[in-house]
């Protein structure tokens, strides 16, 4: 048994343990408690550190990591169009794979052990396997024209069958009909039925922006205009995007609903009643000017909420403790209540909340005997406030941006003494080359527009 000792152990499922120990036997946690009561084993002293469950990132686009900083200061519909243009014009499969590898490496260094990734190219499953992290890769599908629904579904099924052949217990496959403004009602219904029959998890971007709301409710705005320009008919729905998904039968799958920034009180009740989960991406939503999701109301309604970084094209950083900090501060600012979202609740969003949202809470999200040994430890010092103060508050409000000292997934170390165990030869150089090509593309398109 390996014994990981730390100044503070945060089990999440119970109170913090000062001078605590987590014992790991194989892939599982075998002991959580005071160091003084720990069984015999091989000591791994993490010294002045906070040891907690591996962080769960409930929404990523790892293949887009290399686009970081390229698409700034654009309105959301223009941002979406530019993102698709960059992928088509510049990104090769090899570049997308390296981009995903870089995103995972950054995430591991930030203590993230589980990734719920929405992916168009399908390369992320390989990147997750190479890194040894836990994850769900939701294969994206697009198709705004109802006439193409059957073809789009066949293409999705073919991709998923290929992915399932190489999936593992740690890395699994799901599906993601992208969003109401890129997927027709006919395709939504078909994908939902397929996912139910094939027992596939599902994730959907929904209630993210005002432009999406205009598109669904009134058949107006930039998304509607662009589809009409392509000869695609757009009809007024006269209800919210979440109500639309409910009426299409999509919410029967209990999908992971990504964003929900524009969810109103009726939407919150719908999400709660249908048993859906939510991935909250506070930094990305703020960066794109979408607003703040009603997380307090969602939690009060019993909804399972996790935290996501979203893509590095809309966030620029992958650090879930920073997301938790921003989430807490934004909910307090939005509601005018200092206790709207506590440090304890914020840390739960980054751990057990994300695990529940992904249906993985029986295996990860807390430090408990019998659970998988997904662990993360961050160094602390006197300035962090954790040495003599509240370690949970310190984790949320003082450790954002810190690099993990130790990380493991199912008992397998991924970071030791602050260094990645897996080395990616020349990865940074290849990613820099890809970023240079993207910047050149952006400059060319700016000149020609």
KASUL-V76271 format. One record per pair of residues at least 24 apart in sequence whose ideal C-beta (glycine too) atoms are under 6 Angstrom apart, sorted by sequence separation. I is the first residue (numbers start at 1). J is the second residue. If there is no record, write none. Layout:
BEGIN
((I | J) (I | J))
END
This chain:
BEGIN
((1 | 25) (100 | 124) (246 | 270) (261 | 285) (378 | 402) (96 | 121) (175 | 200) (216 | 241) (242 | 267) (251 | 276) (278 | 303) (280 | 305) (324 | 349) (97 | 123) (101 | 127) (174 | 200) (179 | 205) (284 | 310) (288 | 314) (324 | 350) (378 | 404) (379 | 405) (96 | 123) (100 | 127) (104 | 131) (174 | 201) (175 | 202) (176 | 203) (177 | 204) (240 | 267) (277 | 304) (278 | 305) (279 | 306) (280 | 307) (281 | 308) (287 | 314) (174 | 202) (216 | 244) (242 | 270) (376 | 404) (377 | 405) (1 | 30) (212 | 241) (261 | 290) (268 | 297) (272 | 301) (279 | 308) (281 | 310) (377 | 406) (5 | 35) (261 | 291) (268 | 298) (272 | 302) (284 | 314) (320 | 350) (181 | 212) (263 | 294) (272 | 303) (284 | 315) (376 | 407) (261 | 293) (271 | 303) (283 | 315) (63 | 96) (66 | 99) (260 | 293) (268 | 301) (375 | 408) (65 | 99) (181 | 215) (207 | 241) (3 | 38) (149 | 184) (152 | 187) (206 | 241) (207 | 242) (296 | 331) (373 | 408) (374 | 409) (63 | 99) (134 | 170) (135 | 171) (136 | 172) (137 | 173) (138 | 174) (139 | 175) (140 | 176) (141 | 177) (142 | 178) (180 | 216) (295 | 331) (63 | 100) (65 | 102) (122 | 159) (138 | 175) (149 | 186) (153 | 190) (3 | 41) (62 | 100) (65 | 103) (125 | 163) (136 | 174) (138 | 176) (140 | 178) (144 | 182) (146 | 184) (149 | 187) (292 | 330) (372 | 410) (373 | 411) (296 | 335) (1 | 41) (2 | 42) (3 | 43) (4 | 44) (5 | 45) (6 | 46) (142 | 182) (143 | 183) (144 | 184) (146 | 186) (283 | 323) (7 | 48) (12 | 53) (62 | 103) (149 | 190) (2 | 44) (4 | 46) (8 | 50) (9 | 51) (10 | 52) (129 | 171) (181 | 223) (292 | 334) (307 | 349) (6 | 49) (128 | 171) (283 | 326) (307 | 350) (143 | 187) (282 | 326) (296 | 340) (305 | 349) (6 | 51) (282 | 327) (347 | 392) (125 | 171) (306 | 353) (282 | 330) (305 | 353) (306 | 354) (344 | 392) (347 | 395) (213 | 262) (343 | 392) (347 | 396) (343 | 393) (346 | 396) (202 | 253) (204 | 255) (206 | 257) (208 | 259) (306 | 357) (203 | 255) (304 | 356) (202 | 255) (203 | 256) (204 | 257) (205 | 258) (207 | 260) (208 | 261) (304 | 357) (343 | 396) (57 | 112) (60 | 115) (62 | 117) (203 | 258) (207 | 262) (55 | 111) (63 | 119) (207 | 263) (55 | 112) (59 | 116) (60 | 117) (61 | 118) (196 | 253) (56 | 114) (57 | 115) (58 | 116) (63 | 121) (118 | 176) (192 | 250) (195 | 253) (54 | 113) (189 | 248) (63 | 123) (188 | 248) (63 | 124) (180 | 241) (192 | 253) (62 | 124) (188 | 250) (185 | 248) (136 | 201) (138 | 203) (325 | 396) (324 | 396) (325 | 397) (325 | 400) (321 | 399) (322 | 400) (321 | 400) (277 | 357) (209 | 290) (319 | 400) (208 | 290) (319 | 401) (144 | 227) (118 | 203) (145 | 232) (144 | 232) (76 | 209) (77 | 211) (76 | 211) (77 | 222) (77 | 223) (59 | 258) (110 | 318) (112 | 320) (110 | 319) (107 | 318) (76 | 288) (106 | 318) (59 | 279) (58 | 279) (59 | 281) (71 | 313) (116 | 358) (68 | 312) (67 | 313) (64 | 311) (65 | 312) (58 | 306) (68 | 316) (58 | 307) (59 | 308) (60 | 309) (64 | 313) (56 | 306) (58 | 308) (61 | 311) (57 | 308) (59 | 310) (57 | 309) (113 | 374) (57 | 320) (55 | 320) (111 | 376) (134 | 409) (133 | 409) (132 | 409) (132 | 412) (111 | 404) (109 | 403) (55 | 350) (58 | 354) (111 | 407) (113 | 409) (53 | 351) (56 | 354) (56 | 355) (58 | 357) (108 | 407) (108 | 414) (53 | 365) (53 | 366) (53 | 367) (54 | 374) (54 | 375) (55 | 376) (54 | 376) (101 | 424) (52 | 376) (51 | 377) (101 | 427) (49 | 377) (50 | 378) (102 | 431) (49 | 379) (50 | 380) (46 | 377) (48 | 380) (98 | 430) (98 | 431) (32 | 367) (12 | 351) (95 | 434) (12 | 352) (29 | 369) (50 | 391) (29 | 371) (29 | 373) (22 | 367) (27 | 372) (28 | 373) (50 | 395) (90 | 437) (90 | 438) (24 | 373) (90 | 441) (86 | 438) (89 | 441) (13 | 366) (12 | 366) (11 | 366) (13 | 368) (11 | 367) (49 | 405) (46 | 406) (66 | 431) (66 | 434) (70 | 438) (66 | 435) (6 | 377) (70 | 442) (16 | 391) (8 | 391) (27 | 410) (27 | 411) (26 | 411) (24 | 411))
END
